[in-house]
């Protein structure tokens, strides 16, 4: 059975795509901690990030780096926080979260409720700043 993230990467479930390569996919978190909160995944389903081979692990973080630089240009923030928790969905993923304070990374905080149009605009703004 495929994870929800695998279905998103294959286009079976809609997402607010930020960037895509042949091996990786980045999209807005639909329950964001902050505007621009993005998830970066390998297209090949792997439950645990540390089960990725060295080459894929390195390539995933290099892809995430390019996405993070795009987020920084599009969303006003002090920096991009990075989190790998991996318990909520059985598919390796990296959270890239625009932050101004450490408390902005508290996953227990209430999530933002953004409208479809806002999410589309945010995704387009970030995507326009990414060079793959």
C-alpha positions as CSV (number, residue, x, y, z in Angstrom):
1,X,0.0,0.0,0.0
2,X,1.4,3.4,-1.0
3,X,1.8,6.2,1.5
4,X,-0.1,9.5,1.0
5,X,3.2,11.1,0.0
6,X,3.8,8.5,-2.8
7,X,0.3,9.3,-4.1
8,X,1.1,13.0,-4.0
9,X,4.4,12.5,-5.9
10,X,2.6,10.5,-8.6
11,X,-0.1,13.1,-9.0
12,X,-2.8,10.8,-7.7
13,X,-3.6,13.3,-4.9
14,X,-3.4,17.0,-5.6
15,X,-0.7,19.1,-3.9
16,X,0.7,22.6,-4.0
17,X,3.9,21.7,-5.8
18,X,7.0,23.8,-5.1
19,X,9.7,21.8,-7.1
20,X,10.2,18.5,-8.7
21,X,13.1,16.4,-10.1
22,X,13.3,12.9,-11.3
23,X,13.9,11.6,-7.8
24,X,12.5,14.2,-5.4
25,X,9.3,16.3,-4.8
26,X,8.6,19.4,-2.7
27,X,5.2,20.6,-1.8
28,X,3.5,22.9,0.7
29,X,2.4,21.3,4.0
30,X,-1.4,21.5,4.1
31,X,-1.2,21.9,7.9
32,X,1.6,24.5,8.1
33,X,3.3,25.9,11.1
34,X,4.0,29.0,9.1
35,X,3.4,30.4,5.6
36,X,5.7,28.6,3.3
37,X,6.1,25.4,5.4
38,X,7.3,22.9,2.8
39,X,7.8,19.1,2.7
40,X,10.6,17.5,0.7
41,X,10.3,13.8,-0.1
42,X,12.1,11.2,-2.2
43,X,9.7,9.9,-4.8
44,X,10.8,6.3,-4.0
45,X,8.9,5.3,-0.9
46,X,11.2,4.8,2.1
47,X,9.8,4.9,5.6
48,X,12.8,6.1,7.5
49,X,15.1,8.8,6.2
50,X,18.2,7.0,7.6
51,X,17.3,3.9,5.5
52,X,18.1,5.9,2.3
53,X,21.3,5.0,0.6
54,X,24.1,7.5,1.0
55,X,23.8,8.8,-2.5
56,X,20.0,9.4,-2.3
57,X,20.3,10.8,1.3
58,X,22.9,13.4,0.1
59,X,20.9,14.2,-3.1
60,X,17.7,14.7,-1.0
61,X,19.4,17.2,1.2
62,X,21.0,19.0,-1.8
63,X,17.5,19.2,-3.4
64,X,16.1,20.5,0.0
65,X,18.9,23.1,0.1
66,X,17.7,24.5,-3.3
67,X,14.1,24.5,-2.1
68,X,15.1,26.3,1.1
69,X,16.9,29.0,-0.8
70,X,13.7,29.6,-2.8
71,X,11.6,29.8,0.3
72,X,14.0,32.3,1.9
73,X,13.7,34.6,-1.2
74,X,9.9,34.3,-1.3
75,X,8.9,34.4,2.4
76,X,10.2,37.0,4.9
77,X,11.9,35.1,7.7
78,X,15.1,35.0,9.8
79,X,16.0,31.6,8.4
80,X,14.6,28.2,7.3
81,X,14.2,25.7,10.1
82,X,14.7,22.0,9.2
83,X,13.0,19.1,10.9
84,X,13.0,15.4,10.3
85,X,10.5,13.7,12.6
86,X,9.1,10.9,10.4
87,X,6.5,9.5,12.7
88,X,3.3,11.0,11.2
89,X,3.6,9.5,7.7
90,X,5.5,6.3,6.8
91,X,7.5,8.1,4.0
92,X,10.8,9.9,4.6
93,X,10.4,13.6,4.5
94,X,12.1,16.9,5.5
95,X,10.1,19.9,6.9
96,X,11.4,23.3,5.7
97,X,9.8,25.9,7.9
98,X,10.3,29.7,7.6
99,X,11.1,30.8,11.2
100,X,11.8,34.0,13.1
101,X,12.2,32.3,16.5
102,X,12.8,28.8,17.8
103,X,9.2,28.6,19.0
104,X,8.1,28.7,15.4
105,X,9.3,25.1,15.1
106,X,6.9,23.8,17.9
107,X,4.8,21.1,16.1
108,X,2.3,21.2,19.0
109,X,1.3,24.7,18.1
110,X,-2.0,25.2,16.3
111,X,-1.6,24.9,12.5
112,X,-2.5,27.7,10.1
113,X,-5.7,27.5,8.1
114,X,-5.0,28.9,4.7
115,X,-7.4,29.1,1.7
116,X,-6.7,27.3,-1.5
117,X,-6.0,30.6,-3.3
118,X,-3.5,31.6,-0.7
119,X,-1.7,28.2,-0.9
120,X,-1.6,28.4,-4.7
121,X,-0.1,31.9,-4.5
122,X,2.5,30.9,-1.9
123,X,3.5,27.9,-4.0
124,X,3.9,30.0,-7.1
125,X,5.9,32.6,-5.3
126,X,8.3,30.1,-3.9
127,X,8.6,28.1,-7.1
128,X,9.5,31.2,-9.0
129,X,12.7,31.5,-6.9
130,X,13.9,27.9,-7.2
131,X,16.7,27.0,-9.6
132,X,17.1,23.2,-10.0
